[in-house]
């Protein structure tokens, strides 16, 4: 009887790719290193081509689907989810900009590269695959298409089907091409860094910031439930304890969508009305991305510090404001949030393909924590929305 070996998850594959890349960088002959450098260059070019299409494929259908649920509760839920996502991002920036300079030596990447830059493997050739549009153009197009379907659903059924089918195409490309090849791409990047002598500061950065991000995402959840307590007058720590099974489920599944049944049940158990919970929880599984934004911002600040890149609060405020929109509906695929953010990292923060590869590796290493933060925070949003609209309903009954 044949025994099937357990399938490795994406996180395990990325960790193995990093370890193998570091080891291979120390003994691979130059021709083999250059072969992987060539692959990395081509894959990076393809990734740059697909990112604007990914933004259109994710954001347009999400706006079209949300538009079907018109009403004040929708507007309130979207506004609160966006505010919490933006707030988590700015809190992450403030914490990172304050704490990370004490943990990370600024410019250590270039210091390490000083003695090994000549050993950097160069690709044999490159293929430039120009994107069909810029990231900003993709966002504008996504909004135009999505709002057209949302405002006039009766007159745009064909368009809605087209953008829905396009989303399926993009998801298929990600699941069948990008995700399977991603470990090889990360292997090539870390092989390159090991050969050039820059891997040490990157690994040191990994270890230091993961601990900070873990503590920070717990702090964000406590803050969100304290804010919710102002509206609901419920004990925030008791509410968090009630949501613990949803948090644990998200850690295990790494999927907001797969955790919805548990999140819904625990949100109702907190005292949120069944109707409100049934509306808010599935919606926020798509649009509330506090944990993902927190991770992306912290990792971006760390990489910019280690590479000595200049940044300030205004730069990151604009980045976070755009990021909170761009990663809408990204939970549909593994690592979707970081994939959708690559264009913004390049256009707004000046990241290179190697920087983006490090961002992917860092993000995936903490993927479960970000997902758990996202879905657990959905309960806080549901409390706020329920309190607002329950209060309005009570006033209407008294008036009558």
Secondary structure as GFF3:
##gff-version 3
##sequence-region A 1 400
A	DSSP	alpha_helix	10	24	.	.	.	ID=ss1
A	DSSP	alpha_helix	30	67	.	.	.	ID=ss2
A	DSSP	alpha_helix	72	103	.	.	.	ID=ss3
A	DSSP	alpha_helix	108	113	.	.	.	ID=ss4
A	DSSP	three_ten_helix	117	119	.	.	.	ID=ss5
A	DSSP	alpha_helix	135	151	.	.	.	ID=ss6
A	DSSP	alpha_helix	157	173	.	.	.	ID=ss7
A	DSSP	pi_helix	174	178	.	.	.	ID=ss8
A	DSSP	alpha_helix	179	196	.	.	.	ID=ss9
A	DSSP	alpha_helix	199	232	.	.	.	ID=ss10
A	DSSP	alpha_helix	236	242	.	.	.	ID=ss11
A	DSSP	alpha_helix	244	253	.	.	.	ID=ss12
A	DSSP	alpha_helix	256	269	.	.	.	ID=ss13
A	DSSP	alpha_helix	274	287	.	.	.	ID=ss14
A	DSSP	alpha_helix	290	306	.	.	.	ID=ss15
A	DSSP	alpha_helix	313	326	.	.	.	ID=ss16
A	DSSP	three_ten_helix	330	332	.	.	.	ID=ss17
A	DSSP	alpha_helix	336	349	.	.	.	ID=ss18
A	DSSP	alpha_helix	353	365	.	.	.	ID=ss19
A	DSSP	alpha_helix	367	399	.	.	.	ID=ss20
###
